[in-house]
Amino acid sequence: MAQLPFWRRKTLEQMTESEWEALCDGCGRCCLHSLEDEETGEFYSTNVACRLLDTDSCRCSQYQRRKELVPGCVQLRVQDIGQYTWLPTTCAYRRLAEGQPLPEWHPLVSGDRQSVHKAGMSVRGSVISEELVHPDDMEEHIVTWVEAG
């Protein structure tokens, strides 16, 4: 009998660093700016990407230096699992933390790094760099992303 893949036999806390990193599907959605309504506390997604996001590959162009170059960059860490509700419902970290399986289009399941793009679940072709958006115009870039799992 074949052994289950690591994400099905281990908890997030049990994963190695390389396994943890492999969970990222490369959708790029965690690299987008969001806006908070100060009155309601509700968050809104935008199509405005961090300046470090390679909008074609949907990967950080300076991944190893991202915290240094973008001090507000959120680093997903196992000790913060309970706070992952802000991540899209399609995100592997959030799904596994909530006891849900990875979707069929996830690269670990499909065996194809491009499957996230082929399934239309990445931000490829749908975002603009923050370098091209004036801070006062951010509200014009509020969007609703597909949340299919």
VEXVEX-698718 format. One line per 4 residues: number of its first residue (from 1); their letters; for each residue x, y, z of N, C-alpha, C. Coordinates in nm, 2 decimals. Layout:
<lozas>
NUM> A> X/Y/Z/X/Y/Z/X/Y/Z | ...;
</lozas>
This chain:
<lozas>
1> MAQL> 0.08/-0.12/0.00/0.00/0.00/0.00/0.09/0.12/0.00 | 0.06/0.22/-0.09/0.14/0.34/-0.10/0.12/0.43/0.03 | 0.22/0.50/0.06/0.22/0.59/0.18/0.14/0.72/0.14 | 0.06/0.77/0.23/-0.01/0.89/0.20/0.09/1.01/0.19;
5> PFWR> 0.05/1.11/0.11/0.14/1.22/0.09/0.15/1.30/0.22 | 0.26/1.37/0.24/0.29/1.43/0.37/0.18/1.52/0.42 | 0.11/1.59/0.33/0.01/1.68/0.38/-0.12/1.61/0.43 | -0.13/1.48/0.40/-0.24/1.40/0.45/-0.20/1.32/0.58;
9> RKTL> -0.07/1.30/0.60/-0.03/1.22/0.72/0.03/1.30/0.83 | 0.06/1.43/0.80/0.12/1.52/0.90/0.03/1.64/0.93 | 0.04/1.69/1.05/-0.03/1.81/1.09/0.07/1.92/1.04 | 0.02/2.04/1.03/0.10/2.16/0.99/0.22/2.17/1.08;
13> EQMT> 0.20/2.15/1.21/0.31/2.16/1.31/0.42/2.05/1.29 | 0.38/1.94/1.23/0.48/1.83/1.21/0.56/1.85/1.08 | 0.52/1.94/1.00/0.59/1.95/0.87/0.73/2.01/0.88 | 0.82/1.96/0.79/0.95/2.02/0.78/0.94/2.16/0.71;
17> ESEW> 1.04/2.23/0.71/1.04/2.36/0.64/1.01/2.35/0.49 | 1.07/2.25/0.43/1.05/2.23/0.29/0.91/2.18/0.26 | 0.85/2.10/0.34/0.71/2.06/0.32/0.62/2.18/0.34 | 0.65/2.26/0.44/0.57/2.38/0.47/0.57/2.47/0.34;
21> EALC> 0.69/2.50/0.29/0.70/2.58/0.17/0.63/2.52/0.05 | 0.63/2.39/0.04/0.57/2.32/-0.07/0.42/2.34/-0.07 | 0.36/2.37/0.04/0.22/2.39/0.05/0.17/2.51/-0.03 | 0.25/2.61/-0.05/0.21/2.72/-0.13/0.18/2.68/-0.27;
25> DGCG> 0.06/2.72/-0.32/0.02/2.68/-0.45/0.07/2.78/-0.56 | 0.12/2.90/-0.51/0.16/3.00/-0.60/0.05/3.08/-0.66 | -0.06/3.10/-0.59/-0.17/3.18/-0.64/-0.14/3.33/-0.64 | -0.06/3.37/-0.54/-0.02/3.51/-0.53/-0.12/3.60/-0.45;
29> RCCL> -0.23/3.54/-0.41/-0.34/3.62/-0.34/-0.29/3.68/-0.21 | -0.20/3.61/-0.14/-0.16/3.67/-0.01/-0.06/3.78/-0.03 | -0.02/3.81/-0.15/0.07/3.92/-0.18/-0.01/4.04/-0.24 | -0.14/4.04/-0.22/-0.22/4.16/-0.26/-0.26/4.24/-0.14;
33> HSLE> -0.28/4.37/-0.17/-0.32/4.46/-0.07/-0.47/4.45/-0.04 | -0.50/4.47/0.09/-0.64/4.47/0.13/-0.67/4.60/0.20 | -0.79/4.63/0.20/-0.83/4.76/0.27/-0.93/4.72/0.38 | -0.92/4.80/0.49/-1.01/4.77/0.61/-1.10/4.89/0.62;
37> DEET> -1.23/4.86/0.63/-1.33/4.96/0.66/-1.32/5.00/0.81 | -1.28/5.12/0.84/-1.25/5.16/0.98/-1.37/5.15/1.07 | -1.49/5.17/1.01/-1.61/5.17/1.09/-1.66/5.03/1.12 | -1.65/4.94/1.02/-1.70/4.80/1.04/-1.59/4.70/1.07;
41> GEFY> -1.47/4.73/1.04/-1.36/4.63/1.06/-1.36/4.53/0.95 | -1.44/4.54/0.85/-1.45/4.45/0.74/-1.33/4.47/0.64 | -1.27/4.36/0.59/-1.16/4.37/0.50/-1.21/4.35/0.35 | -1.14/4.43/0.26/-1.18/4.42/0.12/-1.05/4.38/0.04;
45> STNV> -1.06/4.29/-0.05/-0.95/4.25/-0.13/-0.93/4.35/-0.25 | -0.81/4.37/-0.29/-0.79/4.45/-0.41/-0.71/4.37/-0.52 | -0.69/4.43/-0.63/-0.61/4.37/-0.74/-0.48/4.43/-0.74 | -0.43/4.50/-0.63/-0.31/4.57/-0.62/-0.20/4.48/-0.56;
49> ACRL> -0.10/4.44/-0.63/0.00/4.35/-0.58/0.12/4.42/-0.52 | 0.18/4.35/-0.43/0.31/4.40/-0.37/0.41/4.42/-0.49 | 0.49/4.51/-0.47/0.59/4.54/-0.58/0.69/4.43/-0.60 | 0.70/4.34/-0.51/0.79/4.22/-0.53/0.73/4.10/-0.60;
53> LDTD> 0.59/4.11/-0.61/0.53/3.99/-0.68/0.55/3.99/-0.83 | 0.61/3.88/-0.87/0.62/3.86/-1.02/0.48/3.82/-1.07 | 0.42/3.91/-1.14/0.28/3.89/-1.17/0.25/3.78/-1.28 | 0.36/3.73/-1.34/0.35/3.62/-1.43/0.36/3.49/-1.36;
57> SCRC> 0.46/3.47/-1.28/0.48/3.35/-1.21/0.40/3.34/-1.08 | 0.35/3.46/-1.03/0.28/3.47/-0.91/0.36/3.43/-0.79 | 0.49/3.45/-0.80/0.59/3.42/-0.69/0.66/3.55/-0.65 | 0.71/3.56/-0.53/0.78/3.67/-0.49/0.92/3.68/-0.56;
61> SQYQ> 0.95/3.79/-0.61/1.08/3.80/-0.68/1.20/3.82/-0.59 | 1.17/3.84/-0.46/1.28/3.85/-0.36/1.24/3.78/-0.24 | 1.20/3.65/-0.25/1.14/3.58/-0.14/1.23/3.57/-0.02 | 1.36/3.55/-0.04/1.45/3.54/0.08/1.47/3.67/0.15;
65> RRKE> 1.45/3.78/0.08/1.47/3.92/0.14/1.34/3.99/0.16 | 1.23/3.93/0.14/1.10/4.00/0.14/1.07/4.08/0.27 | 1.10/4.02/0.38/1.08/4.09/0.51/1.16/4.21/0.53 | 1.28/4.21/0.47/1.38/4.32/0.48/1.33/4.43/0.38;
69> LVPG> 1.29/4.39/0.26/1.25/4.49/0.16/1.11/4.54/0.18 | 1.02/4.46/0.23/0.88/4.50/0.26/0.85/4.47/0.40 | 0.88/4.56/0.50/0.86/4.53/0.64/0.72/4.48/0.68 | 0.62/4.52/0.61/0.49/4.48/0.64/0.45/4.34/0.58;
73> CVQL> 0.54/4.28/0.51/0.51/4.15/0.45/0.48/4.05/0.55 | 0.37/3.98/0.53/0.32/3.88/0.62/0.39/3.74/0.59 | 0.46/3.69/0.69/0.52/3.56/0.68/0.43/3.46/0.74 | 0.39/3.36/0.66/0.30/3.26/0.72/0.39/3.16/0.80;
77> RVQD> 0.35/3.15/0.93/0.42/3.06/1.02/0.33/2.97/1.09 | 0.37/2.85/1.13/0.29/2.75/1.19/0.23/2.80/1.32 | 0.30/2.88/1.39/0.25/2.93/1.52/0.14/3.02/1.51 | 0.11/3.07/1.39/0.00/3.16/1.36/-0.12/3.10/1.30;
81> IGQY> -0.13/2.97/1.30/-0.23/2.89/1.23/-0.37/2.95/1.26 | -0.40/2.98/1.38/-0.53/3.02/1.42/-0.57/3.16/1.36 | -0.48/3.23/1.30/-0.50/3.36/1.25/-0.52/3.35/1.09 | -0.52/3.24/1.04/-0.53/3.22/0.89/-0.66/3.25/0.83;
85> TWLP> -0.76/3.29/0.90/-0.89/3.31/0.84/-0.89/3.43/0.74 | -0.79/3.51/0.74/-0.78/3.62/0.64/-0.74/3.57/0.50 | -0.68/3.45/0.50/-0.63/3.39/0.37/-0.75/3.34/0.29 | -0.74/3.33/0.16/-0.85/3.28/0.08/-0.89/3.14/0.12;
89> TTCA> -1.01/3.10/0.10/-1.06/2.97/0.14/-0.99/2.86/0.05 | -0.93/2.90/-0.05/-0.86/2.81/-0.14/-0.72/2.78/-0.10 | -0.66/2.86/0.00/-0.52/2.85/0.04/-0.50/2.72/0.12 | -0.39/2.65/0.08/-0.36/2.52/0.14/-0.33/2.53/0.29;
93> YRRL> -0.27/2.64/0.33/-0.24/2.66/0.47/-0.37/2.67/0.55 | -0.46/2.75/0.50/-0.59/2.76/0.57/-0.67/2.63/0.56 | -0.68/2.57/0.44/-0.76/2.45/0.42/-0.71/2.34/0.52 | -0.58/2.32/0.53/-0.53/2.21/0.61/-0.55/2.25/0.76;
97> AEGQ> -0.54/2.38/0.80/-0.56/2.42/0.93/-0.71/2.39/0.97 | -0.80/2.40/0.87/-0.94/2.38/0.90/-0.98/2.23/0.87 | -0.89/2.15/0.85/-0.92/2.00/0.83/-0.98/1.97/0.69 | -0.96/2.06/0.59/-1.01/2.03/0.46/-0.90/1.98/0.37;
101> PLPE> -0.93/1.91/0.26/-0.83/1.85/0.17/-0.78/1.96/0.08 | -0.67/1.94/0.01/-0.62/2.03/-0.09/-0.71/2.01/-0.21 | -0.74/2.12/-0.29/-0.82/2.10/-0.41/-0.74/2.03/-0.52 | -0.82/1.98/-0.61/-0.76/1.90/-0.72/-0.66/1.98/-0.81;
105> WHPL> -0.68/2.11/-0.82/-0.59/2.19/-0.90/-0.46/2.23/-0.82 | -0.45/2.19/-0.69/-0.33/2.23/-0.62/-0.21/2.15/-0.68 | -0.09/2.22/-0.70/0.02/2.15/-0.76/0.07/2.03/-0.70 | 0.05/2.02/-0.56/0.09/1.89/-0.50/0.00/1.78/-0.53;
109> VSGD> -0.12/1.81/-0.56/-0.22/1.70/-0.60/-0.21/1.67/-0.75 | -0.20/1.78/-0.83/-0.20/1.76/-0.98/-0.07/1.71/-1.03 | 0.04/1.75/-0.96/0.18/1.72/-1.01/0.22/1.82/-1.11 | 0.15/1.93/-1.13/0.18/2.03/-1.23/0.18/2.17/-1.16;
113> RQSV> 0.30/2.23/-1.16/0.31/2.37/-1.10/0.22/2.47/-1.17 | 0.18/2.45/-1.29/0.10/2.54/-1.36/-0.05/2.52/-1.34 | -0.09/2.41/-1.27/-0.23/2.38/-1.25/-0.31/2.49/-1.18 | -0.25/2.56/-1.09/-0.32/2.67/-1.02/-0.35/2.78/-1.12;
117> HKAG> -0.27/2.81/-1.22/-0.30/2.91/-1.32/-0.40/2.85/-1.42 | -0.38/2.73/-1.46/-0.48/2.67/-1.56/-0.62/2.66/-1.50 | -0.63/2.65/-1.37/-0.76/2.64/-1.31/-0.82/2.78/-1.29 | -0.74/2.88/-1.32/-0.79/3.02/-1.30/-0.79/3.06/-1.15;
121> MSVR> -0.71/3.00/-1.07/-0.71/3.03/-0.92/-0.60/3.12/-0.88 | -0.52/3.16/-0.97/-0.41/3.25/-0.94/-0.44/3.39/-0.98 | -0.36/3.49/-0.94/-0.38/3.63/-0.98/-0.32/3.67/-1.11 | -0.26/3.57/-1.18/-0.19/3.59/-1.31/-0.29/3.66/-1.41;
125> GSVI> -0.25/3.78/-1.46/-0.33/3.85/-1.56/-0.44/3.93/-1.50 | -0.45/3.94/-1.37/-0.56/4.01/-1.30/-0.52/4.11/-1.20 | -0.39/4.14/-1.19/-0.34/4.24/-1.09/-0.25/4.34/-1.15 | -0.23/4.45/-1.07/-0.15/4.56/-1.11/-0.05/4.58/-0.99;
129> SEEL> 0.07/4.62/-1.02/0.17/4.65/-0.92/0.14/4.77/-0.84 | 0.17/4.77/-0.71/0.14/4.88/-0.63/0.22/5.01/-0.67 | 0.33/4.98/-0.75/0.41/5.09/-0.80/0.33/5.18/-0.90 | 0.22/5.12/-0.95/0.14/5.19/-1.06/0.01/5.25/-1.00;
133> VHPD> -0.01/5.24/-0.87/-0.14/5.28/-0.81/-0.11/5.39/-0.70 | -0.17/5.50/-0.71/-0.16/5.60/-0.61/-0.23/5.55/-0.49 | -0.18/5.57/-0.37/-0.25/5.53/-0.24/-0.39/5.58/-0.23 | -0.42/5.70/-0.28/-0.56/5.75/-0.27/-0.65/5.68/-0.37;
137> DMEE> -0.60/5.60/-0.46/-0.69/5.54/-0.56/-0.71/5.39/-0.53 | -0.66/5.34/-0.41/-0.67/5.20/-0.38/-0.82/5.15/-0.38 | -0.91/5.23/-0.34/-1.05/5.19/-0.33/-1.11/5.15/-0.47 | -1.05/5.21/-0.57/-1.09/5.18/-0.71/-1.05/5.04/-0.75;
141> HIVT> -0.97/4.98/-0.68/-0.92/4.85/-0.71/-0.97/4.73/-0.63 | -1.08/4.76/-0.55/-1.14/4.65/-0.47/-1.21/4.55/-0.57 | -1.18/4.42/-0.54/-1.23/4.31/-0.63/-1.28/4.20/-0.54 | -1.36/4.11/-0.60/-1.40/3.99/-0.53/-1.34/3.87/-0.61;
145> WVEA> -1.26/3.79/-0.54/-1.19/3.68/-0.60/-1.28/3.55/-0.59 | -1.26/3.46/-0.68/-1.33/3.33/-0.68/-1.28/3.26/-0.56 | -1.37/3.20/-0.49/-1.34/3.13/-0.36/-1.36/2.98/-0.38 | -1.37/2.93/-0.50/-1.40/2.79/-0.52/-1.28/2.70/-0.47;
149> G> -1.31/2.59/-0.41/-1.21/2.50/-0.35/-1.20/2.38/-0.44;
</lozas>
